[in-house]
């Protein structure tokens, strides 16, 4: 993407007083989620025909007026028409953390409706670009059998290499990074609490390496907190991870109004 670098947002006459101007920005993997990660993904799921269910928590006192009730949207569950795949927004429901960041979306799939357990799950924290999560879900929705592997791990690395990412010198078949060495994707040991139906995940000893799954993250500076993180269970089909990786590493600009503080100076911006 070719665009001038703006250290500060210029005033846009078309923007209402007090409003935020929109910009086309890149690279995508550092652009954050625009504060719209739920909406971006939920809109995609609605267009695919998935059903949404909301679990609401709160307090209700006797003789309390409706407008005074304390209500918190806790978990929103989106289910595909065939009930083989689902996506859960759990940011408001005290989720566990990944790379010291709370999980926002958990996406799962099973082989058949008779099984109550997910075959695999994938997890995304805030500031993962919504476009990448949406493209992952579109690829998942298009699959007839969401739990059956169709390709090898090379597909994931080919997807990012096509957009200029560099294969790791020490692990060329298992890891890659963007040219600025800020964002990474790697096939390796899965973090704790990542759900997967691979039986090895339950039998691995403490001193043994568990089944390998894909992990992706952005680290704006060495030793700095991660901007975002994504984790895929070992049974997530590689072609679905490749759909996420291709979108994440895409050189096409994305529309943003809110930029991450940690990476805003690294972004190329052009007024929309």
Secondary structure, 3 states (H helix, E strand, C coil): CCCCCCCCCCCCCCCCCCCCCCEEEECHHHCCCCCCHHHHHHHHHHHCCCEEEEEEEEECCCCCCHHHCEEEEEEEEEECCCCCEEEEECCCCCCCEECCEEEEEEEEECCCCCCCCCCEEEEEECCCCHHHHHHHHHHHHHCCCCCCCCCCCHHHHHHHHCCCCEECCCCCCCEEECCCCCEEEEEEECCCCCCECCCHHHHCCCCCCCCEEEEEEEECCCCCCEEEEEEECCCCCHHHHHHHHHHHCCCCCEEECCCCCCCHHHCEEEEC
